[in-house]
């Protein structure tokens, strides 16, 4: 079963109050829980862009 963008989006939504790095770790934790003890042959990359509120842009 695939992890999927929907699941990752939910993790991000639940942690929007956090800074980018903790959001990243919550995403990684969620993916690792999903994988469990399965062997993974693909690489994994996660980017967490977080805009600054009221940054003037």
N, C-alpha and C positions, 0 to 999 in steps of 0.2 A: 504494500500500500504506500502510495506517495504522500509525502508530508504536505506539500501544496502551499500556494500563495495565500489561500484563505486562512489557513491555520496561522501562518506567520503574521498576517495582517491583524488577526485577533490578539496575538501576543503583543504586537506594537501598540494597538489601541488601548490595551489594558495597562500599558506602562508609559503613556505619553507624558506623564508628569516628570519622568526621569530624564536625565541627560542621555546623550547618544551611547556612551560606553555601557552603562547599565542595561539599556535597551538591547544592545548587542548581546550581552551576556545572557539576558533572559531568552533571547531568540536561540542562542546556541544551546542553552539548557533544555529548551523545548524540543529542539531537533534531536539532541542526544537521548532524551527520554523516549522519543518516537522510535529511534533506531534500536535502542535497547542493546542486546548482545549480538545483533546481526553484523556480519562482515560487510563493510562498505568499500566499494571499488572506485567510486567517483570522488572527485575532489569537492570541497564545499567552500563557497565564498559567500560572505554576508557583509553587505554595506549598509550602514545606518546613517543616512543623511538626516540632519535635524536642523531646520532653519531657525535662525534667531528671531524671536518675536520682537517686533518694533525695531528692526535693524536698519530701517530707513530705505529698504529696497522695495 
